[in-house]
C-alpha cells in the first residue's frame, strides 16, 4: 500500500535527517525524545549506525521504524557526535530491525583482535598445558573438555565448555574455548 504525499509529510517524511546525514545536529542524550507516532507520543528507541559515513554512531529512531508499518513517523535524531565513528562494527553480525529502549542499549565495543595464528607445535604445547590446568568458565567453575568421537578424521577440534548443566542438559553458560586457547572473535579474511 503506497502512502500519499500528504500523509508522508504529515508523519515527518522529508523533514528529518537520516543515518546517512553526518552533519545532522547532535542534541544531549537525555531525556529520551518522543517520536511523532499516533496514537500519542511514543518514546524513541536507539540503534547504532552501519552506514559507511556514520558507522558506529548511536541514534534515536521511531519505535516502528519499518517503512511498511502505517504508524511509522520517520523520526530520527543523533545521540552522539562524529567522534564515535568506528568502521569495525561493519565486520560483525547485524540485525537490521533490532532497536533498544535507551536504558537497555549497550554501545557496541569491538572485541579484542584475534591472536596471531599458532603453529602446530605451539598448539600442542598449549593443549598439553590446558588439559592439566583447565580454564574456568563464566560461572567460575573449571570447564570440561569436550572431545570428538573416536574416528579419523576427528569431527571437531576438542574444546572446553561449562561443566554445569541446566535441567534440559545444556551448559549453564556460553563459555567455549578451543583446547589450545580462546576462539577468535574477528571474521576471517574469507568471511570479510
Secondary structure, DSSP 8 states (H G I E B T S, - for coil): ----HHHHHHTTTTTS--TT-TTS-B--S-S--B---SSS--B-EEEE--STTTTT-EEEE-TT--TTSTT----EEESS-GGG--GGGGGS---TT--B-GGG---------------HHHHHHHHHHHHHS--B-TTSSB-EEE---S-SS-SS--EEE-S-B-TTS-BSS--EEETTEE---S--TTT-
